[in-house]
């Protein structure tokens, strides 16, 4: 599947790779066996290298062409600059789709990332396949967030890195060019470095932690904005676009507020918005507003047609036995159709992340009787895309294990769920 791929923040290992020169210099200083002056010089160079590399931005500035390989619960992206990253369903914490000039965009909030990852594919059918592979329902999932400016902690980190570099360079210069008559200069430089370098490194480390709310967040209830006058929750139905004016994104909101002004800065690391980021943000907010006003694609509801599969008050073994009978009946019909259930309805329920866990488990149990290798692969793919561990285990057990073993395992899972709910 052809697509364009945007992961502004990039993988963590890139930032770790940039620190390799500093680590090599530090190792040489500690274990190289050099004389004292050389050891101190290597330590100073390691500080300079570490802080300088941390100042570099490895943010992806524009979407790049890519080829997607879809698998059970994952999407592998080929064609990126560094390697072929894999997006796993269980790392997705938020998702939303929108129509763009280039096709259909799926924006993903992922664990340990501050900026959304966006995949744009040509057709709506392609974005449906993406959602299915990653276990994302028709109505999206979770929340999407954008930090439009650097936080105070990030600014402190940048300043700390600059202070570390400047202080270390001053000390090296003082000892290298101070000569015999520069004792006072050396003492002053050393005293400055004694305080400045540790403080700078500490600020750099602390600044890597996210301690504030995002400036713009797409929640199920609406758009949460952190403007210059404070927070504001804007229902999607009242969203009427925004304009970019200098260092502000000006959102139009109902009376008596009229506008909410959100500060925006240049893109750096996981914060700030470039032109490509603004285009995706606008598309996602516009799409959500249209859906809130009833212009979105309607979801086919099939749960009512498979209500008979619910467990109700039955014992687990009796329920599974009844589902096995239904599955055997279904498998004998033409095209795997029984008299009252449609196999396609069962597939829709099994693959629907928004469906009730009981119905998804029941659908997997019934469909396991379809004597088709493709059906088994499809069940496995549906289970792999389930983020909730208990629901994933329930579906997998129902689809794989024999009657008695499945009943015992499901009862154990239910006991575990009950224990967790009382913690």
C-alpha positions as CSV (number, residue, x, y, z in Angstrom):
1,X,0.0,0.0,0.0
2,X,1.5,3.4,-1.0
3,X,1.3,6.3,1.4
4,X,3.0,9.4,2.8
5,X,4.4,9.1,6.3
6,X,5.0,11.8,8.9
7,X,6.6,11.1,12.3
8,X,7.8,14.5,13.4
9,X,9.5,13.4,16.6
10,X,11.2,10.4,15.1
11,X,12.3,7.2,16.9
12,X,14.1,7.6,20.3
13,X,17.1,5.6,19.2
14,X,18.2,8.5,16.8
15,X,18.7,10.8,19.8
16,X,20.5,8.1,21.6
17,X,22.8,7.5,18.6
18,X,23.7,11.2,18.6
19,X,25.2,10.7,22.1
20,X,27.6,8.0,20.9
21,X,30.6,10.4,20.4
22,X,30.1,11.8,23.9
23,X,29.9,8.3,25.4
24,X,33.2,7.4,23.5
25,X,35.0,10.4,24.9
26,X,33.7,9.8,28.4
27,X,34.9,6.1,28.2
28,X,38.3,7.2,27.0
29,X,38.6,9.7,29.9
30,X,37.6,7.2,32.6
31,X,39.3,4.1,31.3
32,X,41.9,5.3,28.8
33,X,44.7,5.6,31.3
34,X,45.7,9.1,30.2
35,X,47.6,11.7,32.2
36,X,45.5,14.0,34.3
37,X,45.4,17.0,31.9
38,X,44.3,14.7,29.0
39,X,41.7,13.1,31.1
40,X,40.2,16.4,32.1
41,X,40.3,17.5,28.4
42,X,38.4,14.4,27.3
43,X,35.8,14.9,30.0
44,X,35.3,18.5,28.9
45,X,35.0,17.4,25.2
46,X,32.4,14.8,26.2
47,X,30.3,17.5,27.9
48,X,30.6,19.7,24.8
49,X,29.7,16.8,22.4
50,X,26.7,15.7,24.5
51,X,25.2,19.1,24.9
52,X,25.8,20.1,21.3
53,X,24.2,17.0,19.9
54,X,21.2,17.4,22.3
55,X,20.7,20.9,20.8
56,X,20.3,19.5,17.3
57,X,16.7,18.9,16.0
58,X,16.0,15.6,14.2
59,X,12.4,16.5,13.7
60,X,11.0,15.4,10.3
61,X,9.9,18.6,8.6
62,X,7.7,17.2,5.8
63,X,5.9,13.9,5.0
64,X,7.8,11.4,2.9
65,X,6.6,8.7,0.4
66,X,6.4,5.3,1.9
67,X,5.1,1.8,1.3
68,X,3.0,0.1,4.1
69,X,3.1,-3.5,5.0
70,X,0.0,-4.5,7.0
71,X,0.2,-7.4,9.4
72,X,-1.8,-8.6,12.4
73,X,-1.8,-5.8,14.9
74,X,1.0,-3.9,13.2
75,X,1.9,-1.7,10.3
76,X,5.5,-1.7,8.9
77,X,6.6,1.4,7.1
78,X,9.2,1.1,4.3
79,X,11.0,4.0,2.7
80,X,11.9,6.2,5.7
81,X,15.3,7.8,6.1
82,X,16.6,5.7,8.9
83,X,15.0,2.3,8.9
84,X,11.6,0.6,8.5
85,X,9.6,1.5,11.7
86,X,6.8,-0.7,12.9
87,X,3.7,0.8,14.5
88,X,2.1,-1.7,16.9
89,X,-1.6,-1.6,17.8
90,X,-0.9,-1.7,21.5
91,X,1.3,1.5,21.4
92,X,-1.6,3.5,19.9
93,X,-3.2,5.7,22.5
94,X,-5.3,7.9,20.2
95,X,-6.4,8.0,16.6
96,X,-8.5,10.1,14.2
97,X,-9.1,10.1,10.5
98,X,-9.7,13.0,8.1
99,X,-9.9,13.8,4.4
100,X,-7.0,15.8,3.0
101,X,-6.0,17.1,-0.4
102,X,-3.7,14.1,-0.8
103,X,-6.2,11.4,0.3
104,X,-7.2,10.2,3.7
105,X,-5.1,10.8,6.8
106,X,-4.9,8.6,9.9
107,X,-3.2,10.5,12.7
108,X,-2.0,8.4,15.6
109,X,-1.0,9.3,19.2
110,X,1.6,6.8,20.3
111,X,3.2,5.9,23.6
112,X,6.3,7.9,24.4
113,X,5.7,10.4,21.7
114,X,4.7,14.1,22.0
115,X,3.7,14.7,18.3
116,X,1.1,12.6,16.4
117,X,2.3,10.2,13.6
118,X,0.3,10.7,10.4
119,X,-0.2,8.3,7.5
120,X,-1.9,9.5,4.4
121,X,-3.3,6.9,1.9
122,X,-5.1,7.4,-1.4
123,X,-8.5,5.9,-0.7
124,X,-11.0,5.5,2.1
125,X,-10.8,1.7,1.7
126,X,-7.1,2.0,2.4
127,X,-7.6,3.9,5.6
128,X,-10.2,1.3,6.7
129,X,-7.6,-1.4,6.2
130,X,-5.1,0.6,8.3
131,X,-7.7,1.1,11.1
132,X,-8.5,-2.6,11.0
133,X,-4.8,-3.6,11.3
134,X,-4.3,-1.3,14.3
135,X,-7.6,-2.1,16.0
136,X,-9.1,1.4,15.7
137,X,-12.8,1.8,15.7
138,X,-15.1,3.7,13.4
139,X,-15.3,6.7,15.9
140,X,-11.5,6.9,16.4
141,X,-9.8,6.2,19.7
142,X,-8.5,8.0,22.7
143,X,-7.1,11.6,22.3
144,X,-4.7,13.4,20.0
145,X,-2.5,16.1,21.3
146,X,-0.3,18.9,19.9
147,X,2.2,21.0,21.9
148,X,2.3,24.2,19.8
149,X,5.1,25.8,21.7
150,X,8.1,24.7,23.7
151,X,7.3,24.2,27.4
152,X,9.2,26.0,30.2
153,X,11.0,22.8,31.0
154,X,12.2,22.4,27.3
155,X,13.4,26.1,27.2
156,X,15.3,25.5,30.5
157,X,16.8,22.4,28.9
158,X,18.0,24.3,25.9
159,X,19.4,27.1,28.0
160,X,21.1,24.5,30.2
161,X,22.8,22.8,27.3
162,X,24.0,26.2,26.0
163,X,25.4,27.1,29.4
164,X,27.2,23.7,29.6
165,X,28.9,24.2,26.2
166,X,29.9,27.8,26.9
167,X,31.2,27.1,30.4
168,X,33.2,24.1,29.2
169,X,34.7,26.0,26.3
170,X,35.7,28.9,28.6
171,X,37.5,26.5,30.9
172,X,39.4,24.8,28.0
173,X,40.3,28.2,26.6
174,X,41.5,29.5,29.9
175,X,43.8,26.6,30.5
176,X,44.9,26.4,26.9
177,X,45.8,30.1,26.3
178,X,46.1,31.5,29.9
179,X,49.8,30.7,30.2
180,X,51.7,31.0,33.5
181,X,50.3,34.5,34.1
182,X,46.6,33.6,33.9
183,X,46.2,31.9,37.3
184,X,43.4,34.3,38.2
185,X,41.6,33.6,34.9
186,X,41.9,29.9,35.4
187,X,40.6,30.0,39.0
188,X,37.6,32.2,37.9
189,X,36.8,29.9,34.9
190,X,37.1,26.8,37.1
191,X,34.7,28.3,39.7
192,X,32.2,29.2,37.0
193,X,32.4,25.8,35.4
194,X,32.1,24.1,38.8
195,X,28.6,25.5,39.2
196,X,27.5,26.1,35.6
197,X,28.2,22.7,34.1
198,X,26.3,20.5,36.6
199,X,23.4,22.9,36.7
200,X,23.3,23.0,32.9
201,X,23.3,19.2,32.6
202,X,20.6,18.9,35.3
203,X,18.4,21.3,33.5
204,X,19.0,19.4,30.3
205,X,17.9,16.1,31.9
206,X,14.9,17.6,33.6
207,X,13.7,19.3,30.5
208,X,13.2,16.0,28.7
209,X,10.2,15.3,30.9
210,X,6.8,16.5,29.8
211,X,5.1,18.4,32.7
212,X,2.4,20.4,31.1
213,X,-0.9,19.8,29.2
214,X,-0.8,20.1,25.4
215,X,-1.9,23.4,23.9
216,X,-4.4,21.6,21.6
217,X,-6.0,18.2,22.4
218,X,-8.7,16.3,20.5
219,X,-10.8,14.6,23.2
220,X,-14.0,12.5,22.7
221,X,-16.0,15.5,24.3
222,X,-14.4,18.3,22.2
223,X,-11.3,20.3,21.6
224,X,-9.4,21.4,24.7
225,X,-7.4,24.6,24.0
226,X,-4.8,26.1,26.3
227,X,-4.9,29.7,25.2
228,X,-3.2,32.8,26.4
229,X,-6.2,33.5,28.6
230,X,-6.4,29.9,30.0
231,X,-8.0,26.6,29.1
232,X,-11.2,26.4,26.9
233,X,-13.2,23.3,25.9
234,X,-14.8,23.8,22.5
235,X,-17.4,21.2,21.4
236,X,-16.8,19.9,17.9
237,X,-20.2,21.2,16.6
238,X,-19.1,24.8,17.5
239,X,-15.7,24.6,15.9
240,X,-15.5,27.1,13.0
241,X,-11.8,27.0,12.0
242,X,-8.7,28.9,13.0
243,X,-6.3,31.4,11.4
244,X,-2.5,31.6,11.9
245,X,-1.6,35.2,12.8
246,X,2.0,35.7,13.7
247,X,2.7,33.7,16.9
248,X,-0.9,32.8,17.5
249,X,-3.6,30.3,16.3
250,X,-6.8,32.2,16.6
251,X,-9.9,29.9,17.0
252,X,-13.4,31.2,16.4
253,X,-15.7,30.3,19.3
254,X,-19.3,31.2,20.2
255,X,-20.3,34.4,22.1
256,X,-19.3,35.9,24.5
257,X,-15.7,34.7,24.0
258,X,-15.5,35.1,20.2
259,X,-11.9,33.9,19.9
260,X,-9.4,31.8,21.7
261,X,-5.8,32.6,21.0
262,X,-3.3,29.7,21.3
263,X,0.4,30.5,21.1
264,X,2.4,28.7,18.4
265,X,6.1,28.5,17.7
266,X,8.5,27.0,15.2
267,X,8.7,23.2,15.1
268,X,11.5,21.8,17.3
269,X,11.7,18.3,18.8
270,X,8.1,17.3,19.8
271,X,6.8,20.9,20.1
272,X,5.9,23.6,17.7
273,X,4.1,23.3,14.4
274,X,5.5,23.4,10.9
275,X,3.4,23.9,7.7
276,X,2.8,20.2,7.4
277,X,1.7,19.9,11.0
278,X,-0.7,22.8,10.7
279,X,-2.3,21.3,7.6
280,X,-2.9,18.0,9.4
281,X,-4.2,19.7,12.5
282,X,-6.7,21.7,10.4
283,X,-7.8,18.6,8.5
284,X,-8.4,16.6,11.6
285,X,-10.3,19.4,13.4
286,X,-12.4,20.1,10.2
287,X,-13.2,16.4,9.9
288,X,-14.2,16.0,13.5
289,X,-16.5,19.1,13.2
290,X,-18.2,17.7,10.1
291,X,-18.8,14.3,11.9
292,X,-20.3,16.1,14.9
293,X,-22.7,17.9,12.5
294,X,-23.9,14.6,11.0
295,X,-21.8,14.7,7.7
296,X,-19.6,11.7,8.5
297,X,-19.9,8.2,7.1
298,X,-22.4,6.2,9.1
299,X,-21.3,3.0,10.8
300,X,-23.1,-0.3,9.9
301,X,-24.5,-1.6,13.2
302,X,-24.8,-5.3,13.3
303,X,-24.7,-6.0,17.1
304,X,-28.5,-6.3,17.2
305,X,-28.4,-9.1,14.7
306,X,-26.1,-11.2,16.8
307,X,-27.6,-10.5,20.3
308,X,-28.4,-14.2,20.6
309,X,-24.7,-14.9,21.1
310,X,-24.5,-13.1,24.4
311,X,-23.7,-15.2,27.4
312,X,-26.4,-13.8,29.7
313,X,-26.6,-15.9,32.9
314,X,-25.2,-19.1,31.4
315,X,-22.3,-21.0,32.9
316,X,-19.2,-20.5,30.8
317,X,-19.0,-24.1,29.6
318,X,-22.7,-24.1,28.6
319,X,-22.3,-20.8,26.7
320,X,-19.3,-22.1,24.8
321,X,-21.1,-25.4,24.0
322,X,-24.0,-23.4,22.6
323,X,-21.7,-21.3,20.5
324,X,-20.0,-24.5,19.2
325,X,-23.4,-25.8,18.0
326,X,-24.1,-22.5,16.3
327,X,-20.7,-22.6,14.7
328,X,-21.2,-26.1,13.4
329,X,-24.5,-25.2,11.9
330,X,-23.1,-22.0,10.4
331,X,-20.3,-24.0,8.7
332,X,-22.6,-26.4,7.0
333,X,-24.7,-23.7,5.3
334,X,-23.9,-22.4,1.8
335,X,-21.1,-19.8,2.0
336,X,-20.8,-20.5,5.7
337,X,-24.2,-19.1,6.4
338,X,-26.6,-20.5,9.0
339,X,-30.3,-20.1,9.1
340,X,-30.4,-17.0,11.4
341,X,-26.8,-15.7,11.5
342,X,-24.7,-14.2,8.8
343,X,-21.0,-14.9,8.8
344,X,-20.3,-11.4,7.6
345,X,-22.1,-10.0,10.6
346,X,-19.9,-12.1,12.9
347,X,-16.7,-10.8,11.1
348,X,-17.9,-7.2,11.5
349,X,-18.4,-7.8,15.2
350,X,-15.1,-9.6,15.8
351,X,-13.1,-6.9,13.9
352,X,-14.9,-4.0,15.5
353,X,-12.8,-2.4,18.3
354,X,-16.0,-0.7,19.6
355,X,-18.0,-3.9,19.9
356,X,-18.9,-5.5,23.3
357,X,-16.2,-7.9,24.6
358,X,-18.8,-10.7,25.1
359,X,-19.9,-10.5,21.4
360,X,-16.4,-10.4,20.1
361,X,-15.5,-13.5,22.1
362,X,-18.7,-15.2,20.9
363,X,-18.0,-14.3,17.3
364,X,-14.5,-15.7,17.5
365,X,-15.8,-19.0,19.0
366,X,-18.4,-19.4,16.3
367,X,-16.1,-18.5,13.4
368,X,-13.4,-21.0,14.6
369,X,-15.6,-23.7,13.1
370,X,-15.2,-22.3,9.6
371,X,-12.9,-24.8,7.9
372,X,-10.8,-22.3,6.0
373,X,-7.2,-21.4,6.5
374,X,-7.9,-17.8,5.6
375,X,-10.5,-17.6,8.3
376,X,-8.0,-18.7,10.9
377,X,-5.5,-16.1,9.7
378,X,-8.3,-13.4,9.9
379,X,-9.3,-14.4,13.4
380,X,-5.6,-14.2,14.5
381,X,-5.3,-10.8,12.9
382,X,-8.4,-9.5,14.7
383,X,-7.1,-10.7,18.1
384,X,-3.7,-9.2,17.5
385,X,-5.2,-5.8,17.0
386,X,-7.0,-5.8,20.4
387,X,-5.2,-3.4,22.9
388,X,-7.0,-4.6,26.0
389,X,-5.0,-7.5,27.3
390,X,-8.0,-9.3,28.9
391,X,-10.2,-8.9,25.8
392,X,-7.3,-10.1,23.7
393,X,-6.9,-13.2,25.9
394,X,-10.6,-13.9,25.9
395,X,-10.8,-13.8,22.1
396,X,-7.7,-15.8,21.6
397,X,-8.8,-18.5,24.1
398,X,-12.3,-18.7,22.5
399,X,-10.8,-19.1,19.0
400,X,-8.2,-21.7,19.8
401,X,-8.8,-23.9,22.9
402,X,-11.1,-26.9,23.1
403,X,-14.3,-26.7,25.1
404,X,-13.2,-27.7,28.6
405,X,-9.9,-25.9,28.5
406,X,-11.5,-22.8,27.1
407,X,-14.2,-22.7,29.9
408,X,-11.5,-23.0,32.6
409,X,-9.3,-20.4,31.1
410,X,-12.2,-17.9,30.6
411,X,-13.3,-18.4,34.2
412,X,-9.8,-17.7,35.4
413,X,-9.7,-14.5,33.3
414,X,-13.0,-13.4,34.8
415,X,-11.6,-13.9,38.3
416,X,-8.5,-11.9,37.4
417,X,-10.7,-9.1,36.0
418,X,-12.8,-9.0,39.2
419,X,-9.6,-8.8,41.4
420,X,-8.3,-5.9,39.3
421,X,-11.6,-4.0,39.5
422,X,-11.4,-4.0,43.4
423,X,-7.9,-2.7,43.6
